Amino acid sequence: MASDAPQDTPDVVTPTYKTPPKTWGGMLLAIGPAIVVSGSVIGSGELINVPIQAAKFGFVLFWAVILSCLIKYFLQVELGRYCLVHNRTTIQALNQIPGPKIRGTGWIGILYIFGYTLSVVTVGGIMAATAGLFTSVMPLGSDANTSTIGWGLIIFAIVGGVLWFSLYGALEKLIAFLVCGFSLSVVVALLLLIFSPNPKYPLTMADVTSGMTFSLGEPAQRGAILFAVISLLGALGTTANEMFMYPYWILEKGYGDNLGTPDDEGWVDRAKGWIKVLQLDAGVATLLAGVITAAYFLVGCAILHKKGEVPSGMKVVEQLSQIYTETYGAWSYSVFMFGGFCTLFSTIVVVVAASGRMWTDLLSSMGAFEYENATARRTYNRIFQNIYLTAFLGLTIYSSVYGANPAELVILGQWVNGVFNTPLLMIGVLYLAYQTDKRLRMSTITSLLLIATAAAILGCILIERFSSIFGFGGGGH
């Protein structure tokens, strides 16, 4: 006999997945991690390292600039693909690699965090350069050192506040717009030099093509040039540190949730669609960085190298403003300084934010807390963000008091990134790329390009190291 009592019905679970966009326009609207990554990709490498290397060595390094920007695309995509398909963070992914583990955490992840901490001395140089920028524009009193320290404290407070109150999401698009607008104005400066030649700083296609011969310059310079090549490899395009950060932004953007679970109907097709979005996302960042970096380098060669001036010291950004003032005129000084601030500030914020996430991921992997615990994640993020931010402030004060050169800190950190972090992460990516779900794994052509990428990067690093150890390249750093 049927009962009139209400019957229990199973809960209806609303799917969390999202159909990927099919059109180019829809995919462009869906990209996002590239915007965050661009905040650190387009930063100190383009604004400081590239013009300084251009000033030192001229057009001979143009091939290294282009190679450094483009070559890491396949590494970035394959790390992103694995983490997206398997819904894992970077540390969780690297834990799948065979080898020794400490409290369940793989050797590559632990070594990488160590190398990362050494390499982000770059950001100490960036904060010092930013404080020097403000001292040039709005000095706090008559003493330059006191002013620089004062501005360092102000930058420390602003970045700390932005991250503590989670304001970066609101600023993300504005900062990206300002950075891209400023950076694209360097492309305009390059076009002006080409099509409206300045008699003092001629730039010809012969100059440009002379830098694409894979030359290492005169024998006496080769040691220094090889050091510069590795620092550019660690500074330009999507560097090892940005690659390591990339999966965090992918997951926070919601790409992983968009796939649903492997048991959901249509999971493979959705995954293929979102992988295409990821490939476009990484491609936008790579293309943008490549065009803008090439412009910085060529304008730096045309002006700074031909003037024989290598910017240095706490006012390095002010000295670099010549690439604008000698092209557009004296009025552009303020534009350059404002754009330089946006570029460097966004880099500081993105790197500090990512540093917290990396350490939080590492501690979670070692069992300190469950990664799914959002409150614990937020707490650890804030702790490590403040630790790194305080260290960067310390480097700023040190640079001001003891006369350290911020540009040298930037270049040194980027060399560490190139010679240590890049090959280490590359080992992990090469393994993971062949462990991705077979239905969603890369094509044979992509596999060959990935291997070629690894061979080229490893070749550059080995040549530089042998040159340094055995001295056959000549010259110093």
Protein Blocks (a to p, Z undefined) as FASTA:
>chain_A
ZZfbdcddddddddfbdcddfbfklmmmmgmklmmmmmmmmmmkmmmmmmmmmmmnomml
mmmmmmmmmmmmmmmmmmmmmmmmnopafklmmmmpgcddeehiafklmmmmmmmmmmmm
mmmmmmmmmmmmmmmmmcgbjblklmmmmmmmmmmmmmmmmmmnopmmmmmmmmmmmmmm
mmmmmmmmmmmmmmmccfklgcdfklmmmmmnopgbjfklmmmmmmmmmmmmmmgcjdfk
lmmmmmmmmmmnommmmnopakbghklmmmmmmmmmmmmmmmmmmmmmmmmmmmmmmmmm
mmmmmnopacedjklmmmmmmmmmmmnomklmmmmmmmmmmmmmmmmmmmmmmmmmmmmm
mmmmnopacfklmklmmmmmmmmmmmmmmmmmmmmmmmmmnopafklmmmmmmmmmmmmm
mmmmmmmmmmmmmmgcfklgccfklmmmmmmmmmmmmmmmmmmmmmmmnopngpaZZ
